[in-house]
Amino acid sequence: MDKMNKDALLHRIQELSFVKTELELFLDAAPDNKQALDYFHKTLDALIAAREEYEANYGPITTAGVSRNRWNWIDGPWPWQREGDVPDADAPLNCRGTRE
């Protein structure tokens, strides 16, 4: 896979995750469909590669990708945040339970 920027790679991971889930549901109803099973494995391989590329370049995308040496999940920004969207950890919580 060619190196993508962070947003494009995250979008690709979301697309592949959606397709994987849809194929899982389809295969629950049609477990003998070889074409769907082959496509599932192709999608799963692409998803694993995309997640590995994301985590190698930008840090863990889920807690399953956390380093064995340090809990680096808390290093910002979160996968769904853009650069600069990280709230000030010392700011008080608002009524929604978030920091602004």
N, C-alpha and C positions, 0 to 999 in steps of 0.2 A: 504494500500500500504506500503510495506517495505520501510524504509528510504533509499533513493538513494543519491549518491554524487551529487554535484551541476551540473556537466556536464551531467551526466546520466539523472538527473531529467529534465534539460532543453531540452535534446534530446527527452525525452518522451513527454514533452509538445508540442514540434514541431511536433512529429508524430501524436499525438492526434488531434492537430489543423488541420493538413493536412487531416486526415480522416474525421473530422467534416465538413470541407469545401466540400470535395468530396461528402459526404452524403447529404449535403444541395443542391448541384447541382443536384444530382440524384433524390432527393425527389421533386425538382421543376418540373421534367419531369414525375415522377411517385408518385404523392402524396398519392395514396391509397396503396402503398406497405408497408404492416404492418411489414414485416421482416426488411426492411430498416429503418423504423421509430423506431422500437425497438432498432436496432443497433445504430442509431443516439443518442437516449437517454442514452444508455449504454456508448457510447463514450463521450457524454457531461458530464455525471456524473464523469467519470474517469478524464476528462480534468479539471473539477472544483476541484477535489480532488488533482490532481497534482499541479495545480496553488496554491492552499491553502498551500500545503506542502512546495513548493518553497518559497512562500512569508513569511511563518512562520520561515523558516530557513535562507533565504538569502536576504530578502527585496523584494520590489515590482518588478514585472516582466513587468508591464505596469503602466501607470499613474492611472489606475482604482484601483490599489492596494495601493495607497498612504495613509499614516496615516492621520487621521482627526486632529491630534495635531500638525503635522509638515510636511512640504514638503520634505519628505525623498527620493524622486525620485532622487535627486542629489547626494545622498550618494553613493560612488563608491564601486566597479566597476559596470558599466552597465551590465545588464543581459547577453549581448553577448560578454563581455570582460572577459578575464581570469585575475586571480589575478596578480597584477604587471603590467598590461597593461594600467593602468589609467594614462593619460598624466598629466604633470605638468601644473596646472591651470595658472601659471605665465609665461609659455613659450609662445613666439609669435606664431601667426598663420602662417602656411606655405602657399604656393600658392594654395593648395587644400582646404584651410579654416580649416585645422586641426592642432593640436599640435603634435609634435614628441617628 
